């Protein structure tokens, strides 16, 4: 990796950083081919720094200048889209390693948001209030923070740095900037905004009347029928999984937990080794969505799928979460990952063409399908609620809409009604 000409102090410092970063990637179990590609990108970067760095010693600025030069030059290594992504990724790894001494997998690169200290303090106090008094889960707090930061970005565009200047006209302008086609997202954002305004009114920062005026921003959500898989379709889906590969063993265990126990995606992602009680034959978790404990029996075939993954598919890791990513770095799934690619991959491989009335066929659809099968077997509603971990039977009642055959069985005949005594 020696640069052309006499190495400078900056050259030597960057060379040492590159060597350490590559060793870190080795420790994270990155493949040899990936490390070689990174090494090539770093060699070109070191050559660029040696020839054109000048007085600049900031790694982020040097990286930015290097990537811009590669794009202008259109060199062979950077010409293809895959080469662009690899070079940019290699530089992100190097920068993060230089700052934190490690690298963690990221699904998205989110640009930093410049929020005024007053708004940042108000948001922090609000989230702490939600956690202490409403006992919101981490996922809910993350969604609240995301929605409100979108609103804060809008406030910044209006040169507003304090919540005291929020009025109904400003709220109307904000809602008008949202895409009305994204109904669910708009519903969540308005809900987060109302919750935040109620908190501010409790603190005397905004008038209570402002909260009531936001009722004008009501959004009516469509209520689609829950997606349902037939028993044969579920078996076909499971048989399409290649259980000979480590990733296949992991995916099979995940699908079994969703199909046989009806666990939510968030609970599967966060399932820890100590939460599987092998001797008692059950799973004990605290649900990610509700924070309510849930204990379920562990079927033998589900337990065998988990054991097969732990013994022959799961990478060696210090993480306590059972399911890890299939490629280095072998971290747990990030919060918010829907795991929809897993079910989509095997559905397409199996050639399953679902009914047109099924609007969503992600991982959550297997949970709906389990509820449907329980209803078909005449399982009482309270038992279904307990299995699904619902805090209220009202939530479970949603699944009644999908069991048309059962509804026909209990429907009264019109003649019976007309002949019935008054």
C-alpha positions, 0 to 999 in steps of 0.5 A: 500500500506504499504511496508513490514518492516519499510518504508524509506523516498523513500518508503513514497515519492513513496507512495505519488506519487502513490496516486497523480497519481491515483487521476490524472487518476480518474480526467482523467475519467479512469475506476475503473477497470483500476485504480485497475489494476494500483494500483496492479502494483504500489503495486508490484513496491513499494514492489520491491523498499523497498526490492531491491532499495539500494542507487538508488532513480531515478524513471526511473532507478528504473522502468527499474530495476523493469520491468527487474526483472519482466521479469526475474522472470516471475511472474504470473502477468507478464506472459501474454502479456497483463500483460506486457503491463499493467505493462509497461504502469503503470510505464510510467504513473507514470514517466511522472506524476512525471516529468510533473504533468500530463499524456497525451495519446501517440500513440507511444513511440519514442526513443529520437534522439541525434542530434548535436547542429549544425544540430538541429539549422539548422533544427530549422531555416529551419522549421521557414523559411518554416513557415514564407515564404512558410506558411507550415501547422503544419502537413507539418512541422511535416512531414519535421522534421520527414524526416530530422531527419531520415537523421540526424540519418544517418549522426550521424552514419557517425560521421558527425555533420555539414551540411557543409560536405554533398556531393552527395556521402553521399546523394547517400549512404543515399538513398541506405539505404532506402527501395525502396519498400516504394515508397511513403515514399521514395518520401517524404523523398527525397522531404524534403531533396531537400527542406532542401538543397535548403534552405542551398544553399540560406544560402551559406552552400552548393553549388547550384550544389548539389541541381541539382545533387539530380535530379538523385534520382527521384522516380516515384509514381504510380497513383492509381485510387481513391477509390469510394463507391457507394451510396448504399455502403455508406448508408450500411456503415452508417447503420452499426454504433451503434448509441446507444453508445457514440463512435457510435454517434461520429463515425457516425458524423465523417462518415457523415462529410466525406461522405456528406461534403467531409472533409479531415481527418485532418479537421475533427480531428481539427473541433472546437465547434466555427467553426460550425455556427448553426444559419447560418447553415454552417461550417467555417474552415481553412483547415489543409492541405492548410491553406485556409479558407473554408465555407460549408453549414451544411446539416440537417442530418449532424448537427443532428448527431453532436448535438446527439454526443455533447449532449449524447456522448461527454465526459465533457471536456475543449477541444474545438475540437468536436471529442475526443477519446472514452477512457480516457484520453479524448483528441482530436485525435493526428496529423496524426491519419488516423481514418482508423480503424473507417471505417474499423470496420463498413465496416467489420460489414456491410460485404461490399466487395469493388471492386478489383480496389479500392486500398485504402478504408480509410476515404479519399475514402469517399471524392473521392466518394462525388466528383464522385457523384457530377460529375455524377449529372453534377456539374461543375468542379469549384463548385466541386473544391470549395466544396472540398476546392481545391486551383486549379482545376487541383487537382479536375481534378484527379477525372475525371479519375473515371467517366468512364460513363461521359467520354463515354457520351462525347466521339466522334464517330470515324465516326464523326471524319472521316466525319468532315470537315478539 
